[in-house]
Amino acid sequence: MVKIYSFPECPYCTELKTILTEENVEFTDVNVNLSENEEEFNKIHAITNSDEVPVILVNKQLLVPNVSFTSIREAANLTKKFLG
C-alpha cells in the first residue's frame, strides 16, 4: 500500500506521481488541501513534524522530504524498495 500526501500545485508531488505511474507503482493520492483529508494528514503531521510534501506512506514506513529523501527520484526508489 502506497499513499502520497500532496497538493495539486506541488511540482515535486506531480513529478513523483508521474514517475510512480510510469513505473507501474499503484498509489493513492491524498490531497492535503481537502477538508475530508485534514484529520488523516494531521495525524501524519504529528508523527513527522514536517509541513513539506510529498510525504509517502509505504505500508507502515513514512518517507519525509529532506529527512528520508533529498530528491524525487530517491523518493520513488525508496518507495519501490519498501514495497518489496
Residue pairs with C-beta under 8 A, 6 or more apart in sequence:
1 28
1 57
1 58
1 59
2 20
2 25
2 26
2 27
2 28
2 56
2 57
2 58
2 79
2 83
3 27
3 28
3 29
3 30
3 56
3 57
4 13
4 16
4 17
4 20
4 27
4 28
4 29
4 30
4 54
4 55
4 56
4 57
5 30
5 32
5 41
5 44
5 53
5 54
5 55
5 56
5 57
6 13
6 14
6 16
6 17
6 29
6 30
6 31
6 32
6 53
6 54
7 13
7 31
7 32
7 33
7 53
8 14
8 31
8 33
10 53
10 54
12 53
12 54
12 65
12 72
13 53
13 54
15 72
16 54
16 56
16 72
16 75
16 76
17 27
17 29
19 72
19 73
19 76
20 27
20 76
20 79
23 76
23 80
25 76
25 79
25 80
25 83
27 79
30 37
30 40
30 41
31 37
32 38
32 41
32 53
44 55
44 57
44 62
45 51
47 62
48 55
48 62
48 64
48 67
50 64
50 65
50 66
50 67
52 64
52 65
52 66
53 65
54 65
54 75
55 62
55 63
55 64
55 65
56 62
56 63
56 75
56 78
56 79
57 63
58 78
58 79
58 82
58 83
59 82
59 83
61 82
62 68
63 69
63 75
63 78
63 79
63 82
65 75
68 75
68 78
69 75
69 78
